[in-house]
Amino acid sequence: MTTKGTPGRMVRIEDDVWKDYGQLCEEKGIARAADIRMYVVRQVTAWRKEQTRQGAIQRRLDKLNASDD
């Protein structure tokens, strides 16, 4: 059970990588879970921004193609 009400997720990570990642996060002063969440949020935010940009480009192309008819 999580403390923030968000569902827990399961990922498979090799023991040695998980151990070293724990050390890395400790040196950064952040919990592994928080670091993973921040990474995922950054990736999704960038993806959503690109999706929006691509949608805007497509709308402009559609408008240009419609005016050619």
All heavy atoms as a GROMACS GRO file, in nm:
protein
  560
    1MET      N    1   0.085  -0.119   0.000
    1MET     CA    2   0.000   0.000   0.000
    1MET      C    3   0.088   0.124   0.000
    1MET      O    4   0.188   0.131   0.069
    1MET     CB    5  -0.090  -0.002   0.124
    1MET     CG    6  -0.188   0.111   0.131
    1MET     SD    7  -0.304   0.101  -0.006
    1MET     CE    8  -0.422   0.219   0.042
    2THR      N    9   0.050   0.220  -0.078
    2THR     CA   10   0.128   0.344  -0.083
    2THR      C   11   0.069   0.447   0.012
    2THR      O   12  -0.046   0.439   0.051
    2THR     CB   13   0.130   0.401  -0.226
    2THR    OG1   14  -0.003   0.429  -0.266
    2THR    CG2   15   0.192   0.303  -0.323
    3THR      N   16   0.149   0.545   0.046
    3THR     CA   17   0.105   0.646   0.143
    3THR      C   18   0.032   0.761   0.077
    3THR      O   19  -0.039   0.834   0.143
    3THR     CB   20   0.225   0.701   0.221
    3THR    OG1   21   0.317   0.758   0.129
    3THR    CG2   22   0.293   0.592   0.302
    4LYS      N   23   0.050   0.779  -0.053
    4LYS     CA   24  -0.011   0.894  -0.122
    4LYS      C   25  -0.139   0.856  -0.194
    4LYS      O   26  -0.197   0.937  -0.263
    4LYS     CB   27   0.088   0.954  -0.223
    4LYS     CG   28   0.216   1.002  -0.161
    4LYS     CD   29   0.200   1.137  -0.102
    4LYS     CE   30   0.334   1.185  -0.050
    4LYS     NZ   31   0.336   1.315   0.000
    5GLY      N   32  -0.180   0.730  -0.185
    5GLY     CA   33  -0.302   0.689  -0.253
    5GLY      C   34  -0.283   0.653  -0.399
    5GLY      O   35  -0.378   0.627  -0.469
    6THR      N   36  -0.159   0.655  -0.446
    6THR     CA   37  -0.134   0.614  -0.584
    6THR      C   38  -0.104   0.465  -0.587
    6THR      O   39  -0.049   0.411  -0.491
    6THR     CB   40  -0.015   0.692  -0.645
    6THR    OG1   41   0.099   0.671  -0.563
    6THR    CG2   42  -0.045   0.839  -0.657
    7PRO      N   43  -0.139   0.399  -0.696
    7PRO     CA   44  -0.113   0.256  -0.702
    7PRO      C   45   0.036   0.226  -0.706
    7PRO      O   46   0.114   0.302  -0.764
    7PRO     CB   47  -0.179   0.210  -0.832
    7PRO     CG   48  -0.233   0.330  -0.898
    7PRO     CD   49  -0.208   0.450  -0.813
    8GLY      N   50   0.075   0.117  -0.643
    8GLY     CA   51   0.213   0.072  -0.651
    8GLY      C   52   0.237   0.005  -0.786
    8GLY      O   53   0.145  -0.055  -0.842
    9ARG      N   54   0.355   0.014  -0.838
    9ARG     CA   55   0.392  -0.049  -0.964
    9ARG      C   56   0.508  -0.144  -0.939
    9ARG      O   57   0.594  -0.117  -0.855
    9ARG     CB   58   0.435   0.055  -1.069
    9ARG     CG   59   0.334   0.166  -1.090
    9ARG     CD   60   0.213   0.116  -1.164
    9ARG     NE   61   0.124   0.229  -1.187
    9ARG     CZ   62  -0.006   0.218  -1.195
    9ARG    NH1   63  -0.064   0.101  -1.181
    9ARG    NH2   64  -0.080   0.324  -1.217
   10MET      N   65   0.512  -0.250  -1.014
   10MET     CA   66   0.621  -0.345  -0.999
   10MET      C   67   0.712  -0.336  -1.120
   10MET      O   68   0.666  -0.337  -1.234
   10MET     CB   69   0.567  -0.488  -0.987
   10MET     CG   70   0.676  -0.589  -0.961
   10MET     SD   71   0.617  -0.757  -0.946
   10MET     CE   72   0.515  -0.745  -0.801
   11VAL      N   73   0.840  -0.323  -1.094
   11VAL     CA   74   0.940  -0.327  -1.200
   11VAL      C   75   1.046  -0.428  -1.160
   11VAL      O   76   1.073  -0.449  -1.043
   11VAL     CB   77   1.005  -0.189  -1.228
   11VAL    CG1   78   0.905  -0.091  -1.284
   11VAL    CG2   79   1.070  -0.133  -1.103
   12ARG      N   80   1.107  -0.488  -1.260
   12ARG     CA   81   1.214  -0.584  -1.235
   12ARG      C   82   1.348  -0.517  -1.263
   12ARG      O   83   1.372  -0.469  -1.373
   12ARG     CB   84   1.195  -0.707  -1.323
   12ARG     CG   85   1.068  -0.780  -1.290
   12ARG     CD   86   1.051  -0.899  -1.385
   12ARG     NE   87   0.922  -0.959  -1.370
   12ARG     CZ   88   0.891  -1.052  -1.279
   12ARG    NH1   89   0.982  -1.096  -1.197
   12ARG    NH2   90   0.769  -1.100  -1.272
   13ILE      N   91   1.431  -0.515  -1.160
   13ILE     CA   92   1.564  -0.454  -1.171
   13ILE      C   93   1.662  -0.548  -1.101
   13ILE      O   94   1.636  -0.594  -0.990
   13ILE     CB   95   1.566  -0.314  -1.106
   13ILE    CG1   96   1.464  -0.222  -1.174
   13ILE    CG2   97   1.706  -0.254  -1.111
   13ILE    CD1   98   1.445  -0.088  -1.107
   14GLU      N   99   1.773  -0.573  -1.166
   14GLU     CA  100   1.874  -0.662  -1.109
   14GLU      C  101   1.919  -0.610  -0.972
   14GLU      O  102   1.927  -0.490  -0.948
   14GLU     CB  103   1.995  -0.673  -1.203
   14GLU     CG  104   1.966  -0.743  -1.334
   14GLU     CD  105   1.896  -0.655  -1.437
   14GLU    OE1  106   1.879  -0.533  -1.413
   14GLU    OE2  107   1.855  -0.708  -1.542
   15ASP      N  108   1.949  -0.704  -0.882
   15ASP     CA  109   1.986  -0.669  -0.745
   15ASP      C  110   2.105  -0.574  -0.738
   15ASP      O  111   2.103  -0.478  -0.660
   15ASP     CB  112   2.017  -0.796  -0.664
   15ASP     CG  113   1.893  -0.877  -0.631
   15ASP    OD1  114   1.781  -0.821  -0.634
   15ASP    OD2  115   1.908  -0.997  -0.601
   16ASP      N  116   2.210  -0.601  -0.817
   16ASP     CA  117   2.329  -0.516  -0.808
   16ASP      C  118   2.299  -0.374  -0.859
   16ASP      O  119   2.348  -0.276  -0.802
   16ASP     CB  120   2.447  -0.577  -0.883
   16ASP     CG  121   2.422  -0.596  -1.032
   16ASP    OD1  122   2.308  -0.626  -1.072
   16ASP    OD2  123   2.519  -0.580  -1.110
   17VAL      N  124   2.217  -0.364  -0.962
   17VAL     CA  125   2.179  -0.232  -1.014
   17VAL      C  126   2.094  -0.159  -0.912
   17VAL      O  127   2.113  -0.039  -0.886
   17VAL     CB  128   2.106  -0.245  -1.149
   17VAL    CG1  129   2.051  -0.111  -1.195
   17VAL    CG2  130   2.197  -0.306  -1.255
   18TRP      N  131   2.000  -0.228  -0.849
   18TRP     CA  132   1.912  -0.168  -0.748
   18TRP      C  133   1.994  -0.117  -0.629
   18TRP      O  134   1.970  -0.008  -0.578
   18TRP     CB  135   1.806  -0.268  -0.704
   18TRP     CG  136   1.700  -0.210  -0.618
   18TRP    CD1  137   1.677  -0.239  -0.487
   18TRP    CD2  138   1.600  -0.113  -0.655
   18TRP    NE1  139   1.569  -0.166  -0.440
   18TRP    CE2  140   1.521  -0.089  -0.541
   18TRP    CE3  141   1.571  -0.047  -0.772
   18TRP    CZ2  142   1.414   0.000  -0.543
   18TRP    CZ3  143   1.464   0.043  -0.774
   18TRP    CH2  144   1.387   0.064  -0.661
   19LYS      N  145   2.092  -0.198  -0.588
   19LYS     CA  146   2.177  -0.159  -0.475
   19LYS      C  147   2.255  -0.032  -0.509
   19LYS      O  148   2.257   0.063  -0.431
   19LYS     CB  149   2.273  -0.273  -0.441
   19LYS     CG  150   2.365  -0.242  -0.327
   19LYS     CD  151   2.460  -0.359  -0.302
   19LYS     CE  152   2.564  -0.317  -0.202
   19LYS     NZ  153   2.696  -0.365  -0.238
   20ASP      N  154   2.319  -0.031  -0.626
   20ASP     CA  155   2.396   0.087  -0.666
   20ASP      C  156   2.306   0.208  -0.689
   20ASP      O  157   2.343   0.321  -0.656
   20ASP     CB  158   2.477   0.058  -0.793
   20ASP     CG  159   2.594  -0.036  -0.766
   20ASP    OD1  160   2.628  -0.057  -0.647
   20ASP    OD2  161   2.650  -0.088  -0.864
   21TYR      N  162   2.187   0.185  -0.741
   21TYR     CA  163   2.092   0.294  -0.759
   21TYR      C  164   2.052   0.353  -0.624
   21TYR      O  165   2.038   0.474  -0.609
   21TYR     CB  166   1.970   0.246  -0.837
   21TYR     CG  167   1.870   0.353  -0.868
   21TYR    CD1  168   1.905   0.468  -0.936
   21TYR    CD2  169   1.737   0.339  -0.829
   21TYR    CE1  170   1.812   0.567  -0.965
   21TYR    CE2  171   1.643   0.436  -0.858
   21TYR     CZ  172   1.682   0.550  -0.925
   21TYR     OH  173   1.589   0.647  -0.952
   22GLY      N  174   2.037   0.267  -0.526
   22GLY     CA  175   2.007   0.314  -0.391
   22GLY      C  176   2.118   0.403  -0.338
   22GLY      O  177   2.092   0.507  -0.276
   23GLN      N  178   2.243   0.364  -0.362
   23GLN     CA  179   2.356   0.446  -0.319
   23GLN      C  180   2.358   0.579  -0.393
   23GLN      O  181   2.378   0.685  -0.332
   23GLN     CB  182   2.487   0.370  -0.342
   23GLN     CG  183   2.609   0.445  -0.292
   23GLN     CD  184   2.736   0.364  -0.311
   23GLN    OE1  185   2.733   0.246  -0.340
   23GLN    NE2  186   2.849   0.430  -0.294
   24LEU      N  187   2.336   0.574  -0.524
   24LEU     CA  188   2.332   0.696  -0.605
   24LEU      C  189   2.225   0.792  -0.552
   24LEU      O  190   2.250   0.911  -0.532
   24LEU     CB  191   2.302   0.658  -0.750
   24LEU     CG  192   2.286   0.768  -0.854
   24LEU    CD1  193   2.329   0.715  -0.989
   24LEU    CD2  194   2.144   0.817  -0.861
   25CYS      N  195   2.106   0.739  -0.527
   25CYS     CA  196   1.996   0.824  -0.477
   25CYS      C  197   2.025   0.879  -0.339
   25CYS      O  198   1.993   0.994  -0.309
   25CYS     CB  199   1.864   0.745  -0.479
   25CYS     SG  200   1.799   0.721  -0.645
   26GLU      N  201   2.089   0.796  -0.255
   26GLU     CA  202   2.126   0.843  -0.122
   26GLU      C  203   2.222   0.961  -0.132
   26GLU      O  204   2.207   1.061  -0.062
   26GLU     CB  205   2.190   0.729  -0.042
   26GLU     CG  206   2.217   0.764   0.102
   26GLU     CD  207   2.269   0.645   0.180
   26GLU    OE1  208   2.214   0.534   0.165
   26GLU    OE2  209   2.367   0.665   0.256
   27GLU      N  210   2.318   0.951  -0.223
   27GLU     CA  211   2.413   1.061  -0.243
   27GLU      C  212   2.343   1.185  -0.297
   27GLU      O  213   2.384   1.297  -0.267
   27GLU     CB  214   2.524   1.017  -0.339
   27GLU     CG  215   2.619   0.917  -0.277
   27GLU     CD  216   2.722   0.862  -0.375
   27GLU    OE1  217   2.736   0.916  -0.487
   27GLU    OE2  218   2.789   0.763  -0.340
   28LYS      N  219   2.238   1.166  -0.376
   28LYS     CA  220   2.160   1.280  -0.426
   28LYS      C  221   2.063   1.333  -0.321
   28LYS      O  222   2.006   1.440  -0.338
   28LYS     CB  223   2.079   1.237  -0.550
   28LYS     CG  224   2.163   1.215  -0.674
   28LYS     CD  225   2.088   1.153  -0.790
   28LYS     CE  226   1.953   1.209  -0.824
   28LYS     NZ  227   1.893   1.147  -0.944
   29GLY      N  228   2.043   1.256  -0.215
   29GLY     CA  229   1.952   1.297  -0.109
   29GLY      C  230   1.805   1.277  -0.144
   29GLY      O  231   1.720   1.356  -0.101
   30ILE      N  232   1.776   1.174  -0.223
   30ILE     CA  233   1.639   1.151  -0.267
   30ILE      C  234   1.610   1.002  -0.263
   30ILE      O  235   1.700   0.920  -0.281
   30ILE     CB  236   1.618   1.208  -0.410
   30ILE    CG1  237   1.472   1.207  -0.447
   30ILE    CG2  238   1.703   1.137  -0.512
   30ILE    CD1  239   1.440   1.291  -0.569
   31ALA      N  240   1.487   0.969  -0.238
   31ALA     CA  241   1.446   0.828  -0.237
   31ALA      C  242   1.440   0.774  -0.379
   31ALA      O  243   1.412   0.848  -0.474
   31ALA     CB  244   1.309   0.813  -0.171
   32ARG      N  245   1.468   0.647  -0.394
   32ARG     CA  246   1.462   0.586  -0.527
   32ARG      C  247   1.326   0.607  -0.591
   32ARG      O  248   1.317   0.642  -0.709
   32ARG     CB  249   1.492   0.435  -0.519
   32ARG     CG  250   1.638   0.405  -0.502
   32ARG     CD  251   1.661   0.256  -0.502
   32ARG     NE  252   1.628   0.200  -0.373
   32ARG     CZ  253   1.693   0.100  -0.315
   32ARG    NH1  254   1.794   0.042  -0.376
   32ARG    NH2  255   1.657   0.057  -0.197
   33ALA      N  256   1.221   0.585  -0.515
   33ALA     CA  257   1.085   0.598  -0.571
   33ALA      C  258   1.060   0.740  -0.622
   33ALA      O  259   1.002   0.758  -0.730
   33ALA     CB  260   0.981   0.559  -0.467
   34ALA      N  261   1.104   0.839  -0.546
   34ALA     CA  262   1.084   0.978  -0.589
   34ALA      C  263   1.164   1.007  -0.715
   34ALA      O  264   1.116   1.074  -0.807
   34ALA     CB  265   1.126   1.074  -0.477
   35ASP      N  266   1.287   0.956  -0.723
   35ASP     CA  267   1.370   0.977  -0.841
   35ASP      C  268   1.308   0.912  -0.964
   35ASP      O  269   1.304   0.973  -1.071
   35ASP     CB  270   1.510   0.919  -0.814
   35ASP     CG  271   1.612   0.964  -0.916
   35ASP    OD1  272   1.630   1.087  -0.933
   35ASP    OD2  273   1.675   0.877  -0.978
   36ILE      N  274   1.257   0.791  -0.948
   36ILE     CA  275   1.192   0.722  -1.060
   36ILE      C  276   1.068   0.799  -1.104
   36ILE      O  277   1.046   0.819  -1.223
   36ILE     CB  278   1.157   0.577  -1.021
   36ILE    CG1  279   1.286   0.496  -1.004
   36ILE    CG2  280   1.064   0.513  -1.124
   36ILE    CD1  281   1.266   0.361  -0.938
   37ARG      N  282   0.987   0.843  -1.008
   37ARG     CA  283   0.866   0.919  -1.043
   37ARG      C  284   0.902   1.047  -1.119
   37ARG      O  285   0.838   1.080  -1.219
   37ARG     CB  286   0.784   0.953  -0.918
   37ARG     CG  287   0.700   0.839  -0.866
   37ARG     CD  288   0.601   0.884  -0.760
   37ARG     NE  289   0.665   0.950  -0.647
   37ARG     CZ  290   0.713   0.886  -0.540
   37ARG    NH1  291   0.707   0.756  -0.532
   37ARG    NH2  292   0.767   0.954  -0.442
   38MET      N  293   1.004   1.118  -1.073
   38MET     CA  294   1.043   1.242  -1.141
   38MET      C  295   1.090   1.213  -1.283
   38MET      O  296   1.057   1.288  -1.376
   38MET     CB  297   1.154   1.314  -1.063
   38MET     CG  298   1.103   1.379  -0.937
   38MET     SD  299   1.224   1.486  -0.853
   38MET     CE  300   1.360   1.373  -0.826
   39TYR      N  301   1.164   1.105  -1.302
   39TYR     CA  302   1.210   1.068  -1.435
   39TYR      C  303   1.091   1.039  -1.526
   39TYR      O  304   1.084   1.089  -1.638
   39TYR     CB  305   1.303   0.946  -1.429
   39TYR     CG  306   1.338   0.895  -1.566
   39TYR    CD1  307   1.434   0.959  -1.643
   39TYR    CD2  308   1.272   0.785  -1.620
   39TYR    CE1  309   1.464   0.914  -1.771
   39TYR    CE2  310   1.302   0.740  -1.747
   39TYR     CZ  311   1.398   0.804  -1.822
   39TYR     OH  312   1.426   0.759  -1.948
   40VAL      N  313   0.998   0.960  -1.476
   40VAL     CA  314   0.881   0.924  -1.557
   40VAL      C  315   0.800   1.048  -1.592
   40VAL      O  316   0.758   1.065  -1.707
   40VAL     CB  317   0.795   0.818  -1.484
   40VAL    CG1  318   0.662   0.796  -1.555
   40VAL    CG2  319   0.871   0.686  -1.471
   41VAL      N  320   0.780   1.136  -1.497
   41VAL     CA  321   0.704   1.259  -1.522
   41VAL      C  322   0.775   1.344  -1.628
   41VAL      O  323   0.710   1.397  -1.719
   41VAL     CB  324   0.681   1.338  -1.392
   41VAL    CG1  325   0.631   1.479  -1.420
   41VAL    CG2  326   0.583   1.264  -1.302
   42ARG      N  327   0.907   1.358  -1.619
   42ARG     CA  328   0.982   1.434  -1.720
   42ARG      C  329   0.964   1.373  -1.859
   42ARG      O  330   0.943   1.446  -1.957
   42ARG     CB  331   1.131   1.438  -1.687
   42ARG     CG  332   1.170   1.541  -1.584
   42ARG     CD  333   1.321   1.562  -1.576
   42ARG     NE  334   1.397   1.438  -1.563
   42ARG     CZ  335   1.432   1.382  -1.447
   42ARG    NH1  336   1.398   1.441  -1.333
   42ARG    NH2  337   1.502   1.270  -1.445
   43GLN      N  338   0.974   1.242  -1.868
   43GLN     CA  339   0.960   1.175  -1.996
   43GLN      C  340   0.820   1.193  -2.054
   43GLN      O  341   0.804   1.224  -2.173
   43GLN     CB  342   0.991   1.025  -1.982
   43GLN     CG  343   1.135   0.996  -1.948
   43GLN     CD  344   1.228   1.041  -2.060
   43GLN    OE1  345   1.214   1.001  -2.174
   43GLN    NE2  346   1.325   1.124  -2.026
   44VAL      N  347   0.719   1.176  -1.972
   44VAL     CA  348   0.580   1.188  -2.018
   44VAL      C  349   0.550   1.333  -2.056
   44VAL      O  350   0.484   1.359  -2.157
   44VAL     CB  351   0.481   1.135  -1.912
   44VAL    CG1  352   0.338   1.170  -1.948
   44VAL    CG2  353   0.497   0.984  -1.896
   45THR      N  354   0.599   1.429  -1.979
   45THR     CA  355   0.578   1.570  -2.010
   45THR      C  356   0.639   1.604  -2.146
   45THR      O  357   0.576   1.671  -2.229
   45THR     CB  358   0.637   1.660  -1.900
   45THR    OG1  359   0.571   1.630  -1.777
   45THR    CG2  360   0.621   1.807  -1.932
   46ALA      N  361   0.762   1.557  -2.171
   46ALA     CA  362   0.826   1.583  -2.300
   46ALA      C  363   0.748   1.516  -2.413
   46ALA      O  364   0.730   1.574  -2.520
   46ALA     CB  365   0.970   1.532  -2.298
   47TRP      N  366   0.702   1.395  -2.390
   47TRP     CA  367   0.624   1.322  -2.492
   47TRP      C  368   0.493   1.394  -2.522
   47TRP      O  369   0.457   1.411  -2.638
   47TRP     CB  370   0.599   1.180  -2.444
   47TRP     CG  371   0.513   1.100  -2.535
   47TRP    CD1  372   0.550   1.040  -2.652
   47TRP    CD2  373   0.374   1.073  -2.518
   47TRP    NE1  374   0.442   0.975  -2.708
   47TRP    CE2  375   0.333   0.994  -2.628
   47TRP    CE3  376   0.281   1.106  -2.421
   47TRP    CZ2  377   0.202   0.949  -2.642
   47TRP    CZ3  378   0.152   1.061  -2.435
   47TRP    CH2  379   0.114   0.983  -2.544
   48ARG      N  380   0.424   1.437  -2.417
   48ARG     CA  381   0.298   1.510  -2.437
   48ARG      C  382   0.321   1.640  -2.514
   48ARG      O  383   0.241   1.677  -2.600
   48ARG     CB  384   0.232   1.541  -2.303
   48ARG     CG  385   0.170   1.421  -2.236
   48ARG     CD  386   0.116   1.456  -2.101
   48ARG     NE  387   0.051   1.341  -2.039
   48ARG     CZ  388   0.021   1.336  -1.910
   48ARG    NH1  389   0.050   1.438  -1.829
   48ARG    NH2  390  -0.038   1.227  -1.861
   49LYS      N  391   0.429   1.709  -2.481
   49LYS     CA  392   0.461   1.834  -2.552
   49LYS      C  393   0.484   1.805  -2.700
   49LYS      O  394   0.435   1.879  -2.786
   49LYS     CB  395   0.585   1.897  -2.489
   49LYS     CG  396   0.620   2.032  -2.545
   49LYS     CD  397   0.738   2.091  -2.469
   49LYS     CE  398   0.773   2.228  -2.522
   49LYS     NZ  399   0.883   2.289  -2.448
   50GLU      N  400   0.557   1.698  -2.730
   50GLU     CA  401   0.582   1.661  -2.869
   50GLU      C  402   0.452   1.620  -2.938
   50GLU      O  403   0.430   1.654  -3.055
   50GLU     CB  404   0.684   1.547  -2.876
   50GLU     CG  405   0.716   1.503  -3.016
   50GLU     CD  406   0.777   1.612  -3.104
   50GLU    OE1  407   0.830   1.712  -3.054
   50GLU    OE2  408   0.771   1.596  -3.229
   51GLN      N  409   0.366   1.549  -2.868
   51GLN     CA  410   0.236   1.510  -2.925
   51GLN      C  411   0.155   1.635  -2.961
   51GLN      O  412   0.093   1.641  -3.067
   51GLN     CB  413   0.157   1.423  -2.827
   51GLN     CG  414   0.219   1.289  -2.798
   51GLN     CD  415   0.221   1.200  -2.919
   51GLN    OE1  416   0.318   1.195  -2.991
   51GLN    NE2  417   0.114   1.131  -2.943
   52THR      N  418   0.155   1.733  -2.872
   52THR     CA  419   0.084   1.858  -2.897
   52THR      C  420   0.142   1.931  -3.017
   52THR      O  421   0.070   1.980  -3.104
   52THR     CB  422   0.090   1.948  -2.772
   52THR    OG1  423   0.029   1.878  -2.664
   52THR    CG2  424   0.019   2.079  -2.794
   53ARG      N  425   0.275   1.934  -3.024
   53ARG     CA  426   0.343   2.000  -3.136
   53ARG      C  427   0.309   1.929  -3.267
   53ARG      O  428   0.276   1.994  -3.367
   53ARG     CB  429   0.494   1.999  -3.113
   53ARG     CG  430   0.572   2.083  -3.211
   53ARG     CD  431   0.722   2.078  -3.182
   53ARG     NE  432   0.784   1.957  -3.231
   53ARG     CZ  433   0.813   1.931  -3.359
   53ARG    NH1  434   0.785   2.021  -3.451
   53ARG    NH2  435   0.869   1.819  -3.396
   54GLN      N  436   0.313   1.799  -3.267
   54GLN     CA  437   0.281   1.723  -3.387
   54GLN      C  438   0.135   1.744  -3.428
   54GLN      O  439   0.104   1.753  -3.547
   54GLN     CB  440   0.308   1.573  -3.366
   54GLN     CG  441   0.455   1.538  -3.360
   54GLN     CD  442   0.527   1.566  -3.489
   54GLN    OE1  443   0.472   1.552  -3.598
   54GLN    NE2  444   0.652   1.607  -3.478
   55GLY      N  445   0.046   1.753  -3.329
   55GLY     CA  446  -0.094   1.780  -3.359
   55GLY      C  447  -0.114   1.916  -3.422
   55GLY      O  448  -0.192   1.932  -3.517
   56ALA      N  449  -0.041   2.016  -3.373
   56ALA     CA  450  -0.050   2.150  -3.429
   56ALA      C  451   0.000   2.152  -3.573
   56ALA      O  452  -0.060   2.216  -3.660
   56ALA     CB  453   0.029   2.249  -3.343
   57ILE      N  454   0.109   2.081  -3.598
   57ILE     CA  455   0.162   2.073  -3.734
   57ILE      C  456   0.060   2.006  -3.826
   57ILE      O  457   0.034   2.055  -3.937
   57ILE     CB  458   0.296   1.996  -3.735
   57ILE    CG1  459   0.405   2.079  -3.668
   57ILE    CG2  460   0.337   1.957  -3.878
   57ILE    CD1  461   0.533   2.002  -3.640
   58GLN      N  462   0.002   1.898  -3.779
   58GLN     CA  463  -0.096   1.826  -3.862
   58GLN      C  464  -0.218   1.914  -3.891
   58GLN      O  465  -0.269   1.915  -4.002
   58GLN     CB  466  -0.138   1.696  -3.794
   58GLN     CG  467  -0.225   1.609  -3.883
   58GLN     CD  468  -0.154   1.568  -4.011
   58GLN    OE1  469  -0.043   1.516  -4.007
   58GLN    NE2  470  -0.215   1.594  -4.125
   59ARG      N  471  -0.264   1.990  -3.791
   59ARG     CA  472  -0.379   2.079  -3.813
   59ARG      C  473  -0.346   2.185  -3.917
   59ARG      O  474  -0.429   2.216  -4.003
   59ARG     CB  475  -0.422   2.143  -3.681
   59ARG     CG  476  -0.498   2.048  -3.590
   59ARG     CD  477  -0.558   2.119  -3.469
   59ARG     NE  478  -0.458   2.179  -3.382
   59ARG     CZ  479  -0.389   2.114  -3.289
   59ARG    NH1  480  -0.409   1.985  -3.272
   59ARG    NH2  481  -0.302   2.176  -3.212
   60ARG      N  482  -0.223   2.239  -3.913
   60ARG     CA  483  -0.182   2.338  -4.014
   60ARG      C  484  -0.177   2.275  -4.153
   60ARG      O  485  -0.222   2.335  -4.250
   60ARG     CB  486  -0.048   2.400  -3.978
   60ARG     CG  487  -0.061   2.510  -3.874
   60ARG     CD  488   0.073   2.574  -3.847
   60ARG     NE  489   0.116   2.514  -3.721
   60ARG     CZ  490   0.239   2.510  -3.674
   60ARG    NH1  491   0.336   2.564  -3.742
   60ARG    NH2  492   0.268   2.455  -3.560
   61LEU      N  493  -0.123   2.154  -4.161
   61LEU     CA  494  -0.118   2.086  -4.290
   61LEU      C  495  -0.259   2.057  -4.344
   61LEU      O  496  -0.285   2.075  -4.463
   61LEU     CB  497  -0.039   1.956  -4.278
   61LEU     CG  498   0.112   1.971  -4.259
   61LEU    CD1  499   0.175   1.835  -4.229
   61LEU    CD2  500   0.176   2.035  -4.381
   62ASP      N  501  -0.345   2.012  -4.254
   62ASP     CA  502  -0.484   1.985  -4.295
   62ASP      C  503  -0.551   2.111  -4.346
   62ASP      O  504  -0.624   2.108  -4.445
   62ASP     CB  505  -0.564   1.926  -4.178
   62ASP     CG  506  -0.518   1.786  -4.140
   62ASP    OD1  507  -0.443   1.722  -4.218
   62ASP    OD2  508  -0.556   1.740  -4.030
   63LYS      N  509  -0.527   2.223  -4.277
   63LYS     CA  510  -0.587   2.350  -4.318
   63LYS      C  511  -0.533   2.392  -4.455
   63LYS      O  512  -0.609   2.436  -4.542
   63LYS     CB  513  -0.557   2.457  -4.214
   63LYS     CG  514  -0.627   2.587  -4.238
   63LYS     CD  515  -0.601   2.685  -4.124
   63LYS     CE  516  -0.670   2.817  -4.150
   63LYS     NZ  517  -0.647   2.911  -4.041
   64LEU      N  518  -0.403   2.376  -4.476
   64LEU     CA  519  -0.345   2.410  -4.606
   64LEU      C  520  -0.400   2.320  -4.717
   64LEU      O  521  -0.432   2.368  -4.826
   64LEU     CB  522  -0.192   2.396  -4.602
   64LEU     CG  523  -0.116   2.504  -4.526
   64LEU    CD1  524   0.030   2.465  -4.513
   64LEU    CD2  525  -0.130   2.638  -4.595
   65ASN      N  526  -0.411   2.193  -4.688
   65ASN     CA  527  -0.466   2.100  -4.788
   65ASN      C  528  -0.612   2.129  -4.819
   65ASN      O  529  -0.655   2.117  -4.934
   65ASN     CB  530  -0.450   1.956  -4.740
   65ASN     CG  531  -0.306   1.911  -4.744
   65ASN    OD1  532  -0.225   1.962  -4.820
   65ASN    ND2  533  -0.271   1.814  -4.661
   66ALA      N  534  -0.688   2.171  -4.718
   66ALA     CA  535  -0.828   2.203  -4.739
   66ALA      C  536  -0.843   2.329  -4.825
   66ALA      O  537  -0.935   2.340  -4.906
   66ALA     CB  538  -0.900   2.223  -4.605
   67SER      N  539  -0.751   2.425  -4.809
   67SER     CA  540  -0.759   2.549  -4.886
   67SER      C  541  -0.717   2.525  -5.032
   67SER      O  542  -0.751   2.604  -5.120
   67SER     CB  543  -0.675   2.657  -4.824
   67SER     OG  544  -0.537   2.625  -4.830
   68ASP      N  545  -0.644   2.415  -5.058
   68ASP     CA  546  -0.603   2.382  -5.193
   68ASP      C  547  -0.719   2.322  -5.274
   68ASP      O  548  -0.715   2.323  -5.397
   68ASP     CB  549  -0.487   2.281  -5.195
   68ASP     CG  550  -0.356   2.343  -5.150
   68ASP    OD1  551  -0.345   2.468  -5.151
   68ASP    OD2  552  -0.264   2.268  -5.113
   69ASP      N  553  -0.821   2.272  -5.206
   69ASP     CA  554  -0.934   2.208  -5.274
   69ASP      C  555  -1.028   2.306  -5.338
   69ASP      O  556  -1.039   2.414  -5.340
   69ASP     CB  557  -1.013   2.121  -5.176
   69ASP     CG  558  -0.931   2.002  -5.130
   69ASP    OD1  559  -0.834   1.965  -5.201
   69ASP    OD2  560  -0.962   1.947  -5.026
   0.00000   0.00000   0.00000
